[in-house]
Amino acid sequence: MAPATGNAALGNWTTRAYHRDWLLNQANGLFDFFQHNSVNPKGGFYDLDDQGRPLDAEGQVRGIHIAARAVHCFSIGALLGRPGAADVADHGMNYIWNHHRDRKNGGYFWSLNNDGPVDSNKQGYGHAFVLLAASSAKTIGHPLADGMLNDITEILNTKFWEAKHGAIAEEFTADWQPLDGGAYRGQNSNMHLTEALMAAFEATGDRQYLTKAESIADLVIRRAAGSVDWRVAEHFDAEWKLDKTYYHPNEMFRPAGTTPGHWLEWARLILQLWALGGKRIEWMPDAAKALFAQSMALGWDNDKGGFFYTLDWDDKPAKRNKLWWPACEGAAAAHFLNEHLPSDFHEESYRKIWNVIERAFIDHKNGGWHEELTEDLVPSHSLFPGKGDIYHALQACLIPLFPATGSLTKGIAEANGKL
């Protein structure tokens, strides 16, 4: 690490014109890679290989979160003034509304292929991203946005929301029977719903969305994470009792132990929620600061760089591979913290994270970002087969360019696209 005086001399990168131009160039590179490669003419979006080719051009299984994230990101592109971005958002909106939506039972199927539903279950995680997509699409005036917002809000309120806990249940069958007896509750789906609820509040002005986001944050962060020294617990039973022994074979969405990337993501979301709520909830800034500090102390690999994917409950690295999305969330969280709670630590962490992203995650040869690296920062594919979507990386590039007071869509719209 450079001497402290050298670090101080570097100043705040997000105020430097060169760094801001560099971030915008990286965002444009991501738009180029996904806009011209990922759109599936049969509906939805392809997962891409390292070179930007479809992994399965004929039989691609399309998860709803991929389509919804594309809508969100290309709505951002349209707000920025990127040609063709609104067409991609429109492609995604039509696929969600006309194919993922269950016209018989209500709600949205988790995954489809060319023949219809592959996994017809109703996942809280997927429905959270439908709310984000509809909210973002509303900011660009998409004709389906209001209908989708009304529909997904009703589904979340009547099928998923559990008032006694102030959060959502996890998953149901196509006809709304609880999966596995309804025994599982997860923070991941609720975290992404918090992001979406804030976006819906900003898009509509309806305070019910903000109230629900604050309720989830109180449960998952103030009470649950606060009880385990600001490590975000992932897995709970139906009464929201922490389950430290939980195991699920899907290590992409439900890995065992704890996931430092989510501590980072919550650090940013908590500060955003604090700002949107008028900075009236006093515990939030200190919680965000503690979440970030713990992620850097326990999750960051001081020898090789990058965040370990998971830790066990003794704070030791469990899955030692390095994924792109925790690095993205770390960069965004460090920026938010440095805007609201400026410190040398937050600024130095921001630079440290971006240095690893530039060196190891950005694919300078083929475009896009490597989604998975080994512990030694070598590209690998044990969890992620290629380059699945634009969402995390794009937000990491653009969040530092706009005020740290709300969602990107809000910031871009209020700035009239000016950086």
C-alpha positions as CSV (number, residue, x, y, z in Angstrom):
1,M,0.0,0.0,0.0
2,A,1.3,3.5,-0.8
3,P,2.4,5.7,2.1
4,A,-0.4,7.6,3.9
5,T,0.8,10.9,2.5
6,G,0.7,9.5,-1.0
7,N,-2.9,8.3,-0.5
8,A,-3.9,11.7,0.8
9,A,-2.4,13.4,-2.2
10,L,-4.7,11.3,-4.5
11,G,-7.7,13.1,-3.1
12,N,-11.3,12.1,-3.7
13,W,-11.4,10.2,-7.0
14,T,-15.1,10.8,-7.7
15,T,-14.4,14.6,-7.9
16,R,-11.7,14.1,-10.5
17,A,-12.6,14.7,-14.1
18,Y,-10.4,12.0,-15.4
19,H,-11.8,9.4,-13.0
20,R,-15.4,10.4,-13.9
21,D,-14.6,10.1,-17.6
22,W,-13.0,6.7,-17.0
23,L,-16.1,5.5,-15.2
24,L,-18.3,6.7,-18.0
25,N,-16.1,4.9,-20.5
26,Q,-16.4,1.7,-18.5
27,A,-20.2,2.1,-18.4
28,N,-20.3,2.6,-22.2
29,G,-18.2,-0.5,-22.7
30,L,-20.8,-2.5,-20.7
31,F,-23.6,-1.0,-22.7
32,D,-21.9,-1.9,-25.9
33,F,-21.2,-5.5,-24.8
34,F,-24.7,-6.3,-23.7
35,Q,-26.8,-4.1,-25.9
36,H,-25.5,-5.7,-29.1
37,N,-25.1,-9.3,-27.8
38,S,-27.7,-10.2,-25.2
39,V,-31.0,-9.5,-26.8
40,N,-32.7,-12.8,-27.7
41,P,-35.0,-12.3,-30.7
42,K,-37.3,-15.0,-29.4
43,G,-37.8,-13.0,-26.2
44,G,-35.8,-12.2,-23.2
45,F,-32.0,-12.2,-23.0
46,Y,-29.1,-14.6,-23.6
47,D,-26.5,-15.5,-21.0
48,L,-23.2,-14.7,-22.8
49,D,-19.9,-16.5,-22.9
50,D,-16.6,-14.7,-22.4
51,Q,-16.5,-13.5,-26.0
52,G,-20.1,-12.2,-25.9
53,R,-21.7,-15.1,-27.8
54,P,-24.9,-16.8,-26.5
55,L,-24.2,-19.7,-24.2
56,D,-27.3,-21.5,-25.5
57,A,-28.8,-19.8,-28.6
58,E,-31.6,-22.3,-29.0
59,G,-32.5,-23.5,-25.5
60,Q,-31.6,-20.6,-23.3
61,V,-33.4,-20.7,-19.9
62,R,-34.3,-17.1,-19.0
63,G,-34.6,-16.2,-15.4
64,I,-36.9,-13.3,-14.7
65,H,-34.3,-11.4,-12.8
66,I,-32.1,-11.1,-15.9
67,A,-35.0,-9.6,-18.0
68,A,-35.9,-7.2,-15.1
69,R,-32.3,-6.1,-14.6
70,A,-32.0,-5.4,-18.3
71,V,-35.1,-3.2,-18.2
72,H,-33.7,-1.3,-15.2
73,C,-30.2,-0.8,-16.8
74,F,-31.4,0.1,-20.2
75,S,-33.9,2.5,-18.7
76,I,-30.9,4.1,-17.1
77,G,-29.3,4.2,-20.6
78,A,-32.3,5.9,-22.1
79,L,-32.3,8.5,-19.3
80,L,-28.6,9.2,-20.1
81,G,-29.5,9.6,-23.8
82,R,-28.0,6.4,-25.2
83,P,-29.5,5.5,-28.6
84,G,-31.2,2.1,-28.7
85,A,-31.4,1.7,-24.9
86,A,-35.1,2.3,-24.8
87,D,-35.6,-0.4,-27.4
88,V,-33.8,-2.9,-25.2
89,A,-35.9,-1.9,-22.2
90,D,-39.1,-2.3,-24.3
91,H,-37.9,-5.8,-25.3
92,G,-37.6,-6.7,-21.7
93,M,-40.8,-5.2,-20.5
94,N,-42.8,-7.0,-23.2
95,Y,-41.2,-10.3,-22.3
96,I,-41.9,-9.9,-18.6
97,W,-45.5,-8.8,-19.1
98,N,-46.4,-11.3,-21.9
99,H,-44.5,-14.4,-20.9
100,H,-43.2,-14.3,-17.3
101,R,-46.6,-13.1,-16.0
102,D,-48.9,-15.9,-14.9
103,R,-52.3,-14.8,-16.3
104,K,-54.1,-17.7,-14.5
105,N,-52.8,-17.5,-11.0
106,G,-51.1,-14.1,-10.9
107,G,-47.5,-13.3,-10.2
108,Y,-44.4,-14.0,-12.3
109,F,-42.8,-17.3,-13.2
110,W,-39.1,-17.7,-12.2
111,S,-37.8,-19.0,-15.5
112,L,-38.8,-19.7,-19.1
113,N,-37.5,-21.2,-22.3
114,N,-38.9,-21.0,-25.8
115,D,-41.7,-23.4,-24.9
116,G,-42.9,-21.7,-21.7
117,P,-42.2,-22.0,-18.0
118,V,-39.2,-24.1,-16.9
119,D,-39.5,-23.2,-13.2
120,S,-43.1,-22.0,-12.6
121,N,-42.5,-21.1,-8.9
122,K,-43.0,-17.6,-7.6
123,Q,-39.8,-16.3,-6.0
124,G,-39.6,-13.2,-3.8
125,Y,-36.3,-12.5,-5.4
126,G,-37.7,-12.4,-8.9
127,H,-40.8,-10.4,-7.9
128,A,-38.5,-7.8,-6.2
129,F,-36.8,-7.3,-9.6
130,V,-40.1,-7.0,-11.4
131,L,-40.9,-4.1,-9.1
132,L,-37.5,-2.5,-9.9
133,A,-38.1,-3.0,-13.6
134,A,-41.5,-1.4,-13.6
135,S,-40.3,1.5,-11.5
136,S,-37.4,2.2,-13.8
137,A,-39.5,1.8,-16.9
138,K,-42.0,4.4,-15.4
139,T,-39.2,6.9,-15.4
140,I,-38.9,6.7,-19.2
141,G,-42.6,6.6,-19.8
142,H,-42.9,3.0,-20.9
143,P,-46.6,2.2,-21.7
144,L,-46.6,-1.0,-19.7
145,A,-45.0,0.5,-16.6
146,D,-48.1,1.7,-14.7
147,G,-50.0,-1.6,-15.2
148,M,-47.0,-3.6,-14.2
149,L,-46.4,-1.4,-11.1
150,N,-50.0,-1.9,-10.0
151,D,-49.9,-5.6,-10.7
152,I,-46.6,-6.4,-8.9
153,T,-47.5,-4.1,-6.0
154,E,-50.7,-6.0,-5.4
155,I,-49.0,-9.4,-5.7
156,L,-46.3,-8.3,-3.2
157,N,-48.9,-6.9,-0.8
158,T,-51.3,-9.9,-0.9
159,K,-49.1,-12.9,-1.5
160,F,-45.6,-12.1,-0.1
161,W,-45.8,-9.4,2.5
162,E,-46.0,-10.7,6.2
163,A,-47.0,-7.7,8.3
164,K,-46.2,-9.5,11.6
165,H,-42.5,-9.6,10.5
166,G,-42.4,-6.5,8.3
167,A,-40.8,-8.4,5.4
168,I,-41.7,-10.8,2.6
169,A,-42.0,-14.6,2.5
170,E,-39.6,-16.4,0.1
171,E,-41.3,-18.7,-2.4
172,F,-44.5,-20.3,-3.5
173,T,-45.6,-22.8,-6.2
174,A,-47.3,-21.5,-9.3
175,D,-50.7,-21.7,-7.5
176,W,-49.4,-20.0,-4.4
177,Q,-48.8,-23.0,-2.1
178,P,-45.8,-22.4,0.2
179,L,-42.7,-24.3,-0.9
180,D,-41.2,-26.7,1.6
181,G,-44.0,-25.8,4.0
182,G,-43.0,-22.2,4.0
183,A,-40.2,-22.9,6.4
184,Y,-37.5,-20.6,4.9
185,R,-37.1,-16.9,5.0
186,G,-34.1,-15.2,3.3
187,Q,-32.5,-11.8,3.6
188,N,-31.4,-11.7,-0.1
189,S,-34.8,-11.4,-1.6
190,N,-35.7,-8.8,1.1
191,M,-32.5,-6.8,0.4
192,H,-33.3,-6.5,-3.3
193,L,-36.9,-5.7,-2.5
194,T,-35.6,-2.8,-0.4
195,E,-33.8,-1.5,-3.4
196,A,-36.9,-1.9,-5.6
197,L,-39.2,-0.3,-3.0
198,M,-37.1,2.8,-2.9
199,A,-37.2,3.0,-6.6
200,A,-40.9,2.6,-6.6
201,F,-41.3,5.4,-4.0
202,E,-39.1,7.7,-6.1
203,A,-41.1,6.9,-9.3
204,T,-44.6,7.3,-7.7
205,G,-44.2,9.3,-4.6
206,D,-46.3,6.7,-2.8
207,R,-44.9,6.5,0.8
208,Q,-46.1,2.9,1.3
209,Y,-43.1,1.7,-0.6
210,L,-40.7,3.7,1.6
211,T,-42.4,2.5,4.8
212,K,-42.0,-1.2,3.7
213,A,-38.3,-0.6,2.9
214,E,-37.7,0.9,6.3
215,S,-39.5,-2.1,7.9
216,I,-37.3,-4.6,6.1
217,A,-34.1,-2.7,7.0
218,D,-35.1,-2.6,10.6
219,L,-35.6,-6.4,10.7
220,V,-32.6,-7.5,8.6
221,I,-30.1,-4.9,9.6
222,R,-30.8,-3.2,12.9
223,R,-32.1,-6.4,14.7
224,A,-30.6,-9.3,12.8
225,A,-27.2,-8.0,11.6
226,G,-26.9,-5.9,14.8
227,S,-27.2,-9.0,16.9
228,V,-24.2,-10.7,15.2
229,D,-21.8,-7.8,15.2
230,W,-22.9,-6.3,11.9
231,R,-22.5,-9.4,9.8
232,V,-25.5,-9.8,7.6
233,A,-27.2,-13.1,8.3
234,E,-28.6,-14.8,5.2
235,H,-30.9,-17.6,6.3
236,F,-33.8,-17.7,8.7
237,D,-36.7,-19.9,9.6
238,A,-40.4,-18.9,9.2
239,E,-40.3,-16.8,12.4
240,W,-37.1,-15.0,11.3
241,K,-34.9,-16.9,13.7
242,L,-31.3,-17.1,12.4
243,D,-30.3,-20.5,11.0
244,K,-26.5,-20.7,11.0
245,T,-26.5,-24.4,9.8
246,Y,-28.6,-23.7,6.7
247,Y,-27.4,-25.5,3.6
248,H,-28.8,-25.4,0.0
249,P,-27.2,-26.8,-3.1
250,N,-27.7,-23.5,-5.0
251,E,-24.6,-21.7,-4.0
252,M,-25.3,-18.9,-6.5
253,F,-28.4,-17.6,-4.6
254,R,-28.2,-19.3,-1.2
255,P,-24.6,-20.1,-0.1
256,A,-24.0,-21.2,3.4
257,G,-22.4,-19.0,6.0
258,T,-22.3,-15.3,5.4
259,T,-21.7,-13.3,2.2
260,P,-19.6,-10.1,2.7
261,G,-20.9,-8.7,-0.7
262,H,-24.3,-8.4,0.9
263,W,-22.9,-6.4,3.9
264,L,-21.5,-4.0,1.3
265,E,-24.7,-3.8,-0.6
266,W,-26.7,-3.1,2.5
267,A,-24.2,-0.4,3.5
268,R,-25.2,1.6,0.4
269,L,-28.9,0.8,0.6
270,I,-29.1,1.8,4.2
271,L,-27.6,5.2,3.5
272,Q,-29.9,5.7,0.5
273,L,-32.9,4.8,2.6
274,W,-31.7,7.2,5.3
275,A,-31.4,10.0,2.8
276,L,-34.8,9.3,1.2
277,G,-36.4,9.2,4.6
278,G,-35.2,12.6,5.5
279,K,-32.3,11.4,7.6
280,R,-34.6,10.9,10.5
281,I,-33.7,7.2,11.4
282,E,-30.8,7.7,13.7
283,W,-29.3,4.1,13.7
284,M,-28.8,3.9,9.9
285,P,-25.5,5.9,9.4
286,D,-23.6,4.0,12.1
287,A,-25.0,0.7,10.8
288,A,-23.8,1.4,7.3
289,K,-20.4,2.4,8.5
290,A,-20.1,-0.8,10.6
291,L,-21.3,-3.0,7.8
292,F,-18.6,-1.6,5.5
293,A,-15.9,-1.8,8.1
294,Q,-16.7,-5.4,8.8
295,S,-16.7,-6.3,5.1
296,M,-13.3,-4.8,4.6
297,A,-11.9,-6.3,7.8
298,L,-13.2,-9.8,7.4
299,G,-14.1,-10.2,3.7
300,W,-11.3,-8.5,1.8
301,D,-8.3,-10.5,0.9
302,N,-5.3,-8.4,2.0
303,D,-2.8,-10.6,0.2
304,K,-4.3,-10.9,-3.3
305,G,-7.2,-8.4,-3.4
306,G,-10.9,-8.9,-3.9
307,F,-13.6,-10.1,-1.5
308,F,-14.0,-13.7,-0.6
309,Y,-17.4,-15.0,-1.7
310,T,-18.4,-16.4,1.7
311,L,-17.2,-16.7,5.3
312,D,-18.1,-19.3,7.9
313,W,-19.5,-18.2,11.2
314,D,-16.0,-18.1,12.7
315,D,-15.2,-15.4,10.1
316,K,-12.9,-17.6,8.1
317,P,-13.1,-17.7,4.3
318,A,-15.3,-20.6,3.2
319,K,-15.7,-20.1,-0.6
320,R,-12.5,-18.4,-1.4
321,N,-13.3,-17.5,-5.0
322,K,-13.8,-13.8,-5.9
323,L,-17.0,-12.7,-7.7
324,W,-17.5,-9.4,-9.5
325,W,-20.7,-8.3,-7.8
326,P,-19.2,-7.9,-4.3
327,A,-16.4,-5.7,-5.8
328,C,-19.1,-3.7,-7.6
329,E,-21.1,-3.3,-4.4
330,G,-18.0,-2.4,-2.4
331,A,-17.1,0.4,-4.8
332,A,-20.6,1.8,-4.7
333,A,-20.8,1.5,-0.9
334,A,-17.5,3.2,-0.4
335,H,-18.6,6.1,-2.6
336,F,-21.9,6.5,-0.7
337,L,-20.1,6.4,2.6
338,N,-17.5,8.9,1.5
339,E,-20.3,11.2,0.4
340,H,-22.3,11.0,3.7
341,L,-19.5,10.0,6.2
342,P,-16.3,11.1,4.6
343,S,-13.1,9.5,5.8
344,D,-9.7,8.5,4.5
345,F,-10.7,4.9,5.1
346,H,-13.7,5.1,2.8
347,E,-11.8,6.9,0.1
348,E,-8.8,4.5,0.3
349,S,-11.1,1.5,0.2
350,Y,-12.8,3.0,-2.9
351,R,-9.5,3.3,-4.7
352,K,-8.4,-0.2,-3.5
353,I,-11.5,-1.9,-4.8
354,W,-11.4,-0.1,-8.2
355,N,-7.7,-1.0,-8.6
356,V,-8.6,-4.7,-8.3
357,I,-11.6,-4.3,-10.6
358,E,-9.5,-2.7,-13.3
359,R,-6.7,-5.2,-12.9
360,A,-8.7,-8.4,-12.7
361,F,-12.4,-8.1,-13.3
362,I,-12.7,-5.9,-16.4
363,D,-12.1,-8.1,-19.5
364,H,-10.0,-5.7,-21.6
365,K,-9.7,-8.2,-24.4
366,N,-13.3,-9.3,-25.0
367,G,-15.4,-6.7,-23.3
368,G,-17.7,-7.0,-20.3
369,W,-16.4,-8.1,-16.9
370,H,-15.3,-11.5,-15.7
371,E,-18.0,-12.6,-13.2
372,E,-15.9,-15.1,-11.3
373,L,-12.2,-15.3,-10.4
374,T,-10.2,-17.8,-8.4
375,E,-8.7,-16.8,-5.1
376,D,-5.6,-15.9,-7.2
377,L,-7.7,-13.6,-9.4
378,V,-7.7,-15.9,-12.5
379,P,-11.0,-16.1,-14.5
380,S,-13.0,-19.2,-13.7
381,H,-16.5,-20.6,-14.1
382,S,-17.3,-22.8,-11.1
383,L,-20.5,-20.8,-10.3
384,F,-21.1,-18.5,-13.3
385,P,-20.7,-20.0,-16.8
386,G,-20.1,-16.7,-18.6
387,K,-21.3,-13.1,-18.5
388,G,-24.9,-13.1,-17.4
389,D,-26.0,-9.5,-17.1
390,I,-25.0,-5.9,-16.8
391,Y,-26.6,-4.8,-13.6
392,H,-24.0,-4.8,-10.8
393,A,-21.1,-3.6,-13.0
394,L,-23.1,-0.8,-14.6
395,Q,-24.4,0.5,-11.3
396,A,-20.8,0.5,-9.9
397,C,-19.7,2.7,-12.8
398,L,-22.5,5.1,-12.7
399,I,-23.4,5.5,-9.0
400,P,-20.3,7.7,-8.3
401,L,-21.3,10.1,-11.1
402,F,-24.6,11.2,-9.5
403,P,-25.7,12.5,-6.1
404,A,-25.7,9.8,-3.3
405,T,-29.3,10.7,-2.4
406,G,-31.4,8.1,-4.2
407,S,-31.6,5.6,-7.0
408,L,-29.7,6.1,-10.2
409,T,-32.9,6.7,-12.1
410,K,-33.8,9.5,-9.8
411,G,-30.3,11.1,-9.9
412,I,-30.0,11.0,-13.6
413,A,-33.5,12.3,-14.2
414,E,-33.0,15.2,-11.7
415,A,-29.7,16.0,-13.3
416,N,-31.2,15.9,-16.8
417,G,-28.5,13.3,-17.7
418,K,-25.7,15.8,-16.9
419,L,-22.7,14.1,-15.2
